[in-house]
Amino acid sequence: MGTTRREISYKALNKLGDQMHKVLVAKTSRLGRLEPYTGLFRSQFGLPCAHELEDLVEANEVLTKDYVHCFWHLERNLEEERPILTVKDP
């Protein structure tokens, strides 16, 4: 995970840990694969699902903050989420 564990919230890390656990269980199971990809986890939480994490592991890549929605970032710019904050007084 590199420095990502210091850049995103503990709740996001816990959810990613659960997804990684699914990957490890699937690899040691009789079937040797994950359930079919639905995209629900990514769309609901804005975090990489077990399938994406499995691809990262197989490619020997590091999970970066860019894979995680800015909601989970510890330091985020509120102006990105609420453009109304950029409006100045006349």
HELIX and SHEET records of a PDB file:
HELIX    1   1 GLY A    2  ARG A    6  5                                   5    
HELIX    2   2 TYR A   10  THR A   28  1                                  19    
HELIX    3   3 LEU A   40  PHE A   45  1                                   6    
HELIX    4   4 ALA A   50  GLU A   58  1                                   9    
HELIX    5   5 LYS A   65  TYR A   67  5                                   3    
HELIX    6   6 CYS A   70  TRP A   72  5                                   3    
HELIX    7   7 LEU A   78  GLU A   81  1                                   4    
HELIX    8   8 PRO A   83  THR A   86  5                                   4    
END                                                                             
